[in-house]
Amino acid sequence: MAQPKKRTSNSRTGSRRSQIKLEKPALIFCDKCHQAKVKYQVCPNCGTYQGKQIISK
């Protein structure tokens, strides 16, 4: 297997790692109760998902 010929500098390593970060979850508003919820998940407030009652509250 090939080996690197030169040491990777700290700035080059940092530039590469600058794109590796956590992102905020995309929030949308529930159609039924209008509370903020995470996309593609059941609403924790009213228990609906895509207009259907999933969890009885």
N, CA, C, O and CB atoms as a CASP TS submission, in Angstrom:
PFRMAT TS
TARGET T0000
AUTHOR 0000-0000-0000
METHOD Language model
MODEL 1
PARENT N/A
ATOM      1  N   MET     1       0.835  -1.181   0.000  1.00  0.00           N
ATOM      2  CA  MET     1       0.000   0.000   0.000  1.00  0.00           C
ATOM      3  C   MET     1       0.885   1.252   0.000  1.00  0.00           C
ATOM      4  O   MET     1       1.935   1.271   0.642  1.00  0.00           O
ATOM      5  CB  MET     1      -0.952  -0.006   1.218  1.00  0.00           C
ATOM      6  N   ALA     2       0.466   2.279  -0.709  1.00  0.00           N
ATOM      7  CA  ALA     2       1.266   3.491  -0.817  1.00  0.00           C
ATOM      8  C   ALA     2       1.306   4.246   0.501  1.00  0.00           C
ATOM      9  O   ALA     2       0.332   4.263   1.255  1.00  0.00           O
ATOM     10  CB  ALA     2       0.720   4.389  -1.915  1.00  0.00           C
ATOM     11  N   GLN     3       2.441   4.866   0.765  1.00  0.00           N
ATOM     12  CA  GLN     3       2.625   5.647   1.984  1.00  0.00           C
ATOM     13  C   GLN     3       2.783   7.122   1.605  1.00  0.00           C
ATOM     14  O   GLN     3       3.334   7.431   0.549  1.00  0.00           O
ATOM     15  CB  GLN     3       3.865   5.140   2.794  1.00  0.00           C
ATOM     16  N   PRO     4       2.302   8.039   2.464  1.00  0.00           N
ATOM     17  CA  PRO     4       2.484   9.463   2.153  1.00  0.00           C
ATOM     18  C   PRO     4       3.960   9.852   2.218  1.00  0.00           C
ATOM     19  O   PRO     4       4.694   9.396   3.095  1.00  0.00           O
ATOM     20  CB  PRO     4       1.665  10.336   3.123  1.00  0.00           C
ATOM     21  N   LYS     5       4.386  10.704   1.274  1.00  0.00           N
ATOM     22  CA  LYS     5       5.789  11.103   1.203  1.00  0.00           C
ATOM     23  C   LYS     5       6.111  12.239   2.160  1.00  0.00           C
ATOM     24  O   LYS     5       7.236  12.340   2.651  1.00  0.00           O
ATOM     25  CB  LYS     5       6.141  11.511  -0.209  1.00  0.00           C
ATOM     26  N   LYS     6       5.115  13.106   2.431  1.00  0.00           N
ATOM     27  CA  LYS     6       5.337  14.263   3.293  1.00  0.00           C
ATOM     28  C   LYS     6       4.295  14.282   4.405  1.00  0.00           C
ATOM     29  O   LYS     6       3.216  13.702   4.277  1.00  0.00           O
ATOM     30  CB  LYS     6       5.287  15.579   2.477  1.00  0.00           C
ATOM     31  N   ARG     7       4.634  14.951   5.482  1.00  0.00           N
ATOM     32  CA  ARG     7       3.715  15.099   6.606  1.00  0.00           C
ATOM     33  C   ARG     7       2.630  16.096   6.228  1.00  0.00           C
ATOM     34  O   ARG     7       2.926  17.122   5.615  1.00  0.00           O
ATOM     35  CB  ARG     7       4.464  15.558   7.889  1.00  0.00           C
ATOM     36  N   THR     8       1.387  15.816   6.579  1.00  0.00           N
ATOM     37  CA  THR     8       0.286  16.747   6.330  1.00  0.00           C
ATOM     38  C   THR     8       0.358  17.870   7.358  1.00  0.00           C
ATOM     39  O   THR     8       0.448  17.609   8.557  1.00  0.00           O
ATOM     40  CB  THR     8      -1.099  16.020   6.394  1.00  0.00           C
ATOM     41  N   SER     9       0.319  19.109   6.897  1.00  0.00           N
ATOM     42  CA  SER     9       0.447  20.257   7.794  1.00  0.00           C
ATOM     43  C   SER     9      -0.810  20.402   8.657  1.00  0.00           C
ATOM     44  O   SER     9      -1.876  19.872   8.345  1.00  0.00           O
ATOM     45  CB  SER     9       0.696  21.552   6.985  1.00  0.00           C
ATOM     46  N   ASN    10      -0.634  21.149   9.763  1.00  0.00           N
ATOM     47  CA  ASN    10      -1.765  21.359  10.674  1.00  0.00           C
ATOM     48  C   ASN    10      -2.882  22.151  10.003  1.00  0.00           C
ATOM     49  O   ASN    10      -4.059  21.879  10.241  1.00  0.00           O
ATOM     50  CB  ASN    10      -1.300  22.085  11.940  1.00  0.00           C
ATOM     51  N   SER    11      -2.532  23.122   9.172  1.00  0.00           N
ATOM     52  CA  SER    11      -3.561  23.930   8.512  1.00  0.00           C
ATOM     53  C   SER    11      -4.339  23.104   7.492  1.00  0.00           C
ATOM     54  O   SER    11      -5.550  23.279   7.352  1.00  0.00           O
ATOM     55  CB  SER    11      -2.926  25.147   7.827  1.00  0.00           C
ATOM     56  N   ARG    12      -3.668  22.216   6.787  1.00  0.00           N
ATOM     57  CA  ARG    12      -4.356  21.369   5.819  1.00  0.00           C
ATOM     58  C   ARG    12      -5.280  20.377   6.530  1.00  0.00           C
ATOM     59  O   ARG    12      -6.392  20.116   6.071  1.00  0.00           O
ATOM     60  CB  ARG    12      -3.337  20.619   4.942  1.00  0.00           C
ATOM     61  N   THR    13      -4.815  19.833   7.643  1.00  0.00           N
ATOM     62  CA  THR    13      -5.649  18.927   8.434  1.00  0.00           C
ATOM     63  C   THR    13      -6.852  19.654   8.991  1.00  0.00           C
ATOM     64  O   THR    13      -7.965  19.126   8.980  1.00  0.00           O
ATOM     65  CB  THR    13      -4.844  18.303   9.570  1.00  0.00           C
ATOM     66  N   GLY    14      -6.631  20.887   9.487  1.00  0.00           N
ATOM     67  CA  GLY    14      -7.733  21.669  10.027  1.00  0.00           C
ATOM     68  C   GLY    14      -8.747  22.063   8.965  1.00  0.00           C
ATOM     69  O   GLY    14      -9.948  22.088   9.233  1.00  0.00           O
ATOM     70  N   SER    15      -8.270  22.373   7.754  1.00  0.00           N
ATOM     71  CA  SER    15      -9.173  22.724   6.660  1.00  0.00           C
ATOM     72  C   SER    15     -10.062  21.539   6.295  1.00  0.00           C
ATOM     73  O   SER    15     -11.244  21.712   6.000  1.00  0.00           O
ATOM     74  CB  SER    15      -8.374  23.190   5.431  1.00  0.00           C
ATOM     75  N   ARG    16      -9.497  20.351   6.316  1.00  0.00           N
ATOM     76  CA  ARG    16     -10.271  19.159   6.004  1.00  0.00           C
ATOM     77  C   ARG    16     -11.296  18.869   7.107  1.00  0.00           C
ATOM     78  O   ARG    16     -12.437  18.506   6.821  1.00  0.00           O
ATOM     79  CB  ARG    16      -9.337  17.955   5.812  1.00  0.00           C
ATOM     80  N   ARG    17     -10.887  19.029   8.349  1.00  0.00           N
ATOM     81  CA  ARG    17     -11.769  18.720   9.469  1.00  0.00           C
ATOM     82  C   ARG    17     -12.804  19.806   9.742  1.00  0.00           C
ATOM     83  O   ARG    17     -13.725  19.580  10.527  1.00  0.00           O
ATOM     84  CB  ARG    17     -10.953  18.492  10.702  1.00  0.00           C
ATOM     85  N   SER    18     -12.681  20.971   9.123  1.00  0.00           N
ATOM     86  CA  SER    18     -13.626  22.053   9.370  1.00  0.00           C
ATOM     87  C   SER    18     -15.020  21.712   8.856  1.00  0.00           C
ATOM     88  O   SER    18     -16.004  22.298   9.308  1.00  0.00           O
ATOM     89  CB  SER    18     -13.135  23.336   8.723  1.00  0.00           C
ATOM     90  N   GLN    19     -15.116  20.774   7.918  1.00  0.00           N
ATOM     91  CA  GLN    19     -16.420  20.386   7.368  1.00  0.00           C
ATOM     92  C   GLN    19     -17.099  19.305   8.197  1.00  0.00           C
ATOM     93  O   GLN    19     -18.272  19.003   7.977  1.00  0.00           O
ATOM     94  CB  GLN    19     -16.260  19.902   5.939  1.00  0.00           C
ATOM     95  N   ILE    20     -16.369  18.715   9.154  1.00  0.00           N
ATOM     96  CA  ILE    20     -16.927  17.661  10.002  1.00  0.00           C
ATOM     97  C   ILE    20     -17.504  18.328  11.242  1.00  0.00           C
ATOM     98  O   ILE    20     -16.767  18.649  12.174  1.00  0.00           O
ATOM     99  CB  ILE    20     -15.841  16.583  10.385  1.00  0.00           C
ATOM    100  N   LYS    21     -18.808  18.538  11.260  1.00  0.00           N
ATOM    101  CA  LYS    21     -19.420  19.240  12.385  1.00  0.00           C
ATOM    102  C   LYS    21     -20.858  18.771  12.544  1.00  0.00           C
ATOM    103  O   LYS    21     -21.442  18.191  11.629  1.00  0.00           O
ATOM    104  CB  LYS    21     -19.363  20.777  12.184  1.00  0.00           C
ATOM    105  N   LEU    22     -21.413  19.030  13.709  1.00  0.00           N
ATOM    106  CA  LEU    22     -22.806  18.702  13.962  1.00  0.00           C
ATOM    107  C   LEU    22     -23.699  19.759  13.340  1.00  0.00           C
ATOM    108  O   LEU    22     -23.347  20.938  13.297  1.00  0.00           O
ATOM    109  CB  LEU    22     -23.077  18.580  15.471  1.00  0.00           C
ATOM    110  N   GLU    23     -24.852  19.332  12.860  1.00  0.00           N
ATOM    111  CA  GLU    23     -25.812  20.262  12.289  1.00  0.00           C
ATOM    112  C   GLU    23     -27.064  20.286  13.149  1.00  0.00           C
ATOM    113  O   GLU    23     -27.423  19.286  13.771  1.00  0.00           O
ATOM    114  CB  GLU    23     -26.155  19.878  10.834  1.00  0.00           C
ATOM    115  N   LYS    24     -27.717  21.423  13.177  1.00  0.00           N
ATOM    116  CA  LYS    24     -28.962  21.539  13.929  1.00  0.00           C
ATOM    117  C   LYS    24     -30.048  20.729  13.226  1.00  0.00           C
ATOM    118  O   LYS    24     -30.093  20.706  11.996  1.00  0.00           O
ATOM    119  CB  LYS    24     -29.390  23.028  14.074  1.00  0.00           C
ATOM    120  N   PRO    25     -30.922  20.064  13.982  1.00  0.00           N
ATOM    121  CA  PRO    25     -31.993  19.316  13.334  1.00  0.00           C
ATOM    122  C   PRO    25     -32.990  20.260  12.672  1.00  0.00           C
ATOM    123  O   PRO    25     -33.260  21.351  13.174  1.00  0.00           O
ATOM    124  CB  PRO    25     -32.707  18.418  14.348  1.00  0.00           C
ATOM    125  N   ALA    26     -33.530  19.826  11.542  1.00  0.00           N
ATOM    126  CA  ALA    26     -34.498  20.635  10.813  1.00  0.00           C
ATOM    127  C   ALA    26     -35.834  20.587  11.547  1.00  0.00           C
ATOM    128  O   ALA    26     -36.422  19.517  11.705  1.00  0.00           O
ATOM    129  CB  ALA    26     -34.652  20.139   9.345  1.00  0.00           C
ATOM    130  N   LEU    27     -36.307  21.739  11.991  1.00  0.00           N
ATOM    131  CA  LEU    27     -37.572  21.813  12.704  1.00  0.00           C
ATOM    132  C   LEU    27     -38.673  22.282  11.770  1.00  0.00           C
ATOM    133  O   LEU    27     -38.470  23.180  10.952  1.00  0.00           O
ATOM    134  CB  LEU    27     -37.460  22.749  13.913  1.00  0.00           C
ATOM    135  N   ILE    28     -39.846  21.661  11.900  1.00  0.00           N
ATOM    136  CA  ILE    28     -41.032  22.090  11.179  1.00  0.00           C
ATOM    137  C   ILE    28     -42.156  22.240  12.195  1.00  0.00           C
ATOM    138  O   ILE    28     -41.996  21.873  13.359  1.00  0.00           O
ATOM    139  CB  ILE    28     -41.415  21.078  10.043  1.00  0.00           C
ATOM    140  N   PHE    29     -43.282  22.774  11.763  1.00  0.00           N
ATOM    141  CA  PHE    29     -44.412  22.953  12.658  1.00  0.00           C
ATOM    142  C   PHE    29     -45.468  21.892  12.374  1.00  0.00           C
ATOM    143  O   PHE    29     -45.786  21.608  11.220  1.00  0.00           O
ATOM    144  CB  PHE    29     -45.006  24.366  12.513  1.00  0.00           C
ATOM    145  N   CYS    30     -46.002  21.318  13.433  1.00  0.00           N
ATOM    146  CA  CYS    30     -47.015  20.271  13.332  1.00  0.00           C
ATOM    147  C   CYS    30     -48.275  20.854  12.693  1.00  0.00           C
ATOM    148  O   CYS    30     -48.660  21.986  12.985  1.00  0.00           O
ATOM    149  CB  CYS    30     -47.335  19.664  14.733  1.00  0.00           C
ATOM    150  N   ASP    31     -48.916  20.068  11.813  1.00  0.00           N
ATOM    151  CA  ASP    31     -50.123  20.533  11.142  1.00  0.00           C
ATOM    152  C   ASP    31     -51.308  20.638  12.103  1.00  0.00           C
ATOM    153  O   ASP    31     -52.194  21.471  11.911  1.00  0.00           O
ATOM    154  CB  ASP    31     -50.470  19.600   9.994  1.00  0.00           C
ATOM    155  N   LYS    32     -51.321  19.803  13.124  1.00  0.00           N
ATOM    156  CA  LYS    32     -52.473  19.765  14.029  1.00  0.00           C
ATOM    157  C   LYS    32     -52.346  20.763  15.179  1.00  0.00           C
ATOM    158  O   LYS    32     -53.250  21.567  15.405  1.00  0.00           O
ATOM    159  CB  LYS    32     -52.645  18.364  14.588  1.00  0.00           C
ATOM    160  N   CYS    33     -51.219  20.717  15.913  1.00  0.00           N
ATOM    161  CA  CYS    33     -51.086  21.547  17.115  1.00  0.00           C
ATOM    162  C   CYS    33     -50.170  22.758  16.901  1.00  0.00           C
ATOM    163  O   CYS    33     -50.069  23.612  17.781  1.00  0.00           O
ATOM    164  CB  CYS    33     -50.555  20.707  18.262  1.00  0.00           C
ATOM    165  N   HIS    34     -49.504  22.840  15.747  1.00  0.00           N
ATOM    166  CA  HIS    34     -48.651  23.975  15.376  1.00  0.00           C
ATOM    167  C   HIS    34     -47.475  24.176  16.339  1.00  0.00           C
ATOM    168  O   HIS    34     -47.021  25.303  16.539  1.00  0.00           O
ATOM    169  CB  HIS    34     -49.483  25.243  15.323  1.00  0.00           C
ATOM    170  N   GLN    35     -46.988  23.093  16.930  1.00  0.00           N
ATOM    171  CA  GLN    35     -45.789  23.141  17.764  1.00  0.00           C
ATOM    172  C   GLN    35     -44.595  22.687  16.924  1.00  0.00           C
ATOM    173  O   GLN    35     -44.747  21.882  16.005  1.00  0.00           O
ATOM    174  CB  GLN    35     -45.952  22.247  19.042  1.00  0.00           C
ATOM    175  N   ALA    36     -43.412  23.203  17.241  1.00  0.00           N
ATOM    176  CA  ALA    36     -42.204  22.814  16.519  1.00  0.00           C
ATOM    177  C   ALA    36     -41.857  21.373  16.835  1.00  0.00           C
ATOM    178  O   ALA    36     -41.924  20.943  17.986  1.00  0.00           O
ATOM    179  CB  ALA    36     -41.027  23.742  16.874  1.00  0.00           C
ATOM    180  N   LYS    37     -41.480  20.619  15.786  1.00  0.00           N
ATOM    181  CA  LYS    37     -41.084  19.220  15.962  1.00  0.00           C
ATOM    182  C   LYS    37     -39.992  18.902  14.961  1.00  0.00           C
ATOM    183  O   LYS    37     -39.804  19.628  13.985  1.00  0.00           O
ATOM    184  CB  LYS    37     -42.298  18.254  15.785  1.00  0.00           C
ATOM    185  N   VAL    38     -39.267  17.811  15.204  1.00  0.00           N
ATOM    186  CA  VAL    38     -38.213  17.371  14.308  1.00  0.00           C
ATOM    187  C   VAL    38     -38.870  16.726  13.089  1.00  0.00           C
ATOM    188  O   VAL    38     -39.874  16.023  13.208  1.00  0.00           O
ATOM    189  CB  VAL    38     -37.234  16.377  15.023  1.00  0.00           C
ATOM    190  N   LYS    39     -38.290  16.974  11.921  1.00  0.00           N
ATOM    191  CA  LYS    39     -38.817  16.444  10.685  1.00  0.00           C
ATOM    192  C   LYS    39     -38.822  14.918  10.702  1.00  0.00           C
ATOM    193  O   LYS    39     -37.916  14.304  11.263  1.00  0.00           O
ATOM    194  CB  LYS    39     -38.011  16.958   9.506  1.00  0.00           C
ATOM    195  N   TYR    40     -39.821  14.311  10.101  1.00  0.00           N
ATOM    196  CA  TYR    40     -39.947  12.859   9.938  1.00  0.00           C
ATOM    197  C   TYR    40     -40.055  12.120  11.270  1.00  0.00           C
ATOM    198  O   TYR    40     -39.659  10.958  11.361  1.00  0.00           O
ATOM    199  CB  TYR    40     -38.762  12.326   9.163  1.00  0.00           C
ATOM    200  N   GLN    41     -40.584  12.774  12.299  1.00  0.00           N
ATOM    201  CA  GLN    41     -40.807  12.114  13.577  1.00  0.00           C
ATOM    202  C   GLN    41     -42.206  12.432  14.072  1.00  0.00           C
ATOM    203  O   GLN    41     -42.815  13.419  13.661  1.00  0.00           O
ATOM    204  CB  GLN    41     -39.751  12.544  14.614  1.00  0.00           C
ATOM    205  N   VAL    42     -42.706  11.586  14.958  1.00  0.00           N
ATOM    206  CA  VAL    42     -44.017  11.797  15.552  1.00  0.00           C
ATOM    207  C   VAL    42     -43.960  13.046  16.429  1.00  0.00           C
ATOM    208  O   VAL    42     -42.978  13.275  17.134  1.00  0.00           O
ATOM    209  CB  VAL    42     -44.467  10.551  16.376  1.00  0.00           C
ATOM    210  N   CYS    43     -45.022  13.849  16.380  1.00  0.00           N
ATOM    211  CA  CYS    43     -45.081  15.066  17.190  1.00  0.00           C
ATOM    212  C   CYS    43     -45.144  14.673  18.666  1.00  0.00           C
ATOM    213  O   CYS    43     -46.036  13.919  19.055  1.00  0.00           O
ATOM    214  CB  CYS    43     -46.313  15.948  16.794  1.00  0.00           C
ATOM    215  N   PRO    44     -44.224  15.161  19.493  1.00  0.00           N
ATOM    216  CA  PRO    44     -44.252  14.800  20.908  1.00  0.00           C
ATOM    217  C   PRO    44     -45.401  15.449  21.665  1.00  0.00           C
ATOM    218  O   PRO    44     -45.754  15.003  22.757  1.00  0.00           O
ATOM    219  CB  PRO    44     -42.952  15.179  21.554  1.00  0.00           C
ATOM    220  N   ASN    45     -45.985  16.495  21.099  1.00  0.00           N
ATOM    221  CA  ASN    45     -47.054  17.206  21.790  1.00  0.00           C
ATOM    222  C   ASN    45     -48.407  16.524  21.595  1.00  0.00           C
ATOM    223  O   ASN    45     -49.117  16.271  22.568  1.00  0.00           O
ATOM    224  CB  ASN    45     -47.124  18.645  21.302  1.00  0.00           C
ATOM    225  N   CYS    46     -48.772  16.220  20.337  1.00  0.00           N
ATOM    226  CA  CYS    46     -50.099  15.662  20.072  1.00  0.00           C
ATOM    227  C   CYS    46     -50.070  14.207  19.608  1.00  0.00           C
ATOM    228  O   CYS    46     -51.114  13.554  19.609  1.00  0.00           O
ATOM    229  CB  CYS    46     -50.795  16.495  19.038  1.00  0.00           C
ATOM    230  N   GLY    47     -48.918  13.680  19.213  1.00  0.00           N
ATOM    231  CA  GLY    47     -48.788  12.271  18.843  1.00  0.00           C
ATOM    232  C   GLY    47     -49.228  11.955  17.429  1.00  0.00           C
ATOM    233  O   GLY    47     -49.574  10.806  17.153  1.00  0.00           O
ATOM    234  N   THR    48     -49.232  12.926  16.511  1.00  0.00           N
ATOM    235  CA  THR    48     -49.636  12.666  15.133  1.00  0.00           C
ATOM    236  C   THR    48     -48.418  12.641  14.221  1.00  0.00           C
ATOM    237  O   THR    48     -47.381  13.233  14.522  1.00  0.00           O
ATOM    238  CB  THR    48     -50.642  13.725  14.652  1.00  0.00           C
ATOM    239  N   TYR    49     -48.568  11.943  13.101  1.00  0.00           N
ATOM    240  CA  TYR    49     -47.539  11.895  12.061  1.00  0.00           C
ATOM    241  C   TYR    49     -48.241  11.803  10.722  1.00  0.00           C
ATOM    242  O   TYR    49     -49.015  10.874  10.493  1.00  0.00           O
ATOM    243  CB  TYR    49     -46.558  10.690  12.269  1.00  0.00           C
ATOM    244  N   GLN    50     -47.987  12.740   9.843  1.00  0.00           N
ATOM    245  CA  GLN    50     -48.592  12.850   8.524  1.00  0.00           C
ATOM    246  C   GLN    50     -50.113  12.822   8.598  1.00  0.00           C
ATOM    247  O   GLN    50     -50.769  12.176   7.782  1.00  0.00           O
ATOM    248  CB  GLN    50     -48.097  11.733   7.626  1.00  0.00           C
ATOM    249  N   GLY    51     -50.668  13.525   9.578  1.00  0.00           N
ATOM    250  CA  GLY    51     -52.104  13.647   9.713  1.00  0.00           C
ATOM    251  C   GLY    51     -52.791  12.460  10.355  1.00  0.00           C
ATOM    252  O   GLY    51     -54.017  12.457  10.467  1.00  0.00           O
ATOM    253  N   LYS    52     -52.051  11.459  10.779  1.00  0.00           N
ATOM    254  CA  LYS    52     -52.627  10.271  11.413  1.00  0.00           C
ATOM    255  C   LYS    52     -52.228  10.223  12.879  1.00  0.00           C
ATOM    256  O   LYS    52     -51.105  10.577  13.239  1.00  0.00           O
ATOM    257  CB  LYS    52     -52.172   8.982  10.689  1.00  0.00           C
ATOM    258  N   GLN    53     -53.152   9.785  13.719  1.00  0.00           N
ATOM    259  CA  GLN    53     -52.885   9.649  15.142  1.00  0.00           C
ATOM    260  C   GLN    53     -52.076   8.376  15.372  1.00  0.00           C
ATOM    261  O   GLN    53     -52.564   7.275  15.116  1.00  0.00           O
ATOM    262  CB  GLN    53     -54.208   9.625  15.961  1.00  0.00           C
ATOM    263  N   ILE    54     -50.851   8.521  15.851  1.00  0.00           N
ATOM    264  CA  ILE    54     -49.943   7.391  16.063  1.00  0.00           C
ATOM    265  C   ILE    54     -49.922   7.034  17.548  1.00  0.00           C
ATOM    266  O   ILE    54     -50.066   5.866  17.911  1.00  0.00           O
ATOM    267  CB  ILE    54     -48.506   7.725  15.557  1.00  0.00           C
ATOM    268  N   ILE    55     -49.746   8.023  18.390  1.00  0.00           N
ATOM    269  CA  ILE    55     -49.668   7.812  19.833  1.00  0.00           C
ATOM    270  C   ILE    55     -50.871   8.487  20.456  1.00  0.00           C
ATOM    271  O   ILE    55     -51.119   9.670  20.221  1.00  0.00           O
ATOM    272  CB  ILE    55     -48.329   8.366  20.434  1.00  0.00           C
ATOM    273  N   SER    56     -51.627   7.729  21.259  1.00  0.00           N
ATOM    274  CA  SER    56     -52.780   8.333  21.920  1.00  0.00           C
ATOM    275  C   SER    56     -52.305   9.090  23.150  1.00  0.00           C
ATOM    276  O   SER    56     -51.611   8.535  24.001  1.00  0.00           O
ATOM    277  CB  SER    56     -53.833   7.257  22.307  1.00  0.00           C
ATOM    278  N   LYS    57     -52.682  10.358  23.238  1.00  0.00           N
ATOM    279  CA  LYS    57     -52.271  11.198  24.359  1.00  0.00           C
ATOM    280  C   LYS    57     -53.460  11.502  25.225  1.00  0.00           C
ATOM    281  O   LYS    57     -53.330  12.201  26.230  1.00  0.00           O
ATOM    282  CB  LYS    57     -51.620  12.496  23.873  1.00  0.00           C
TER
END
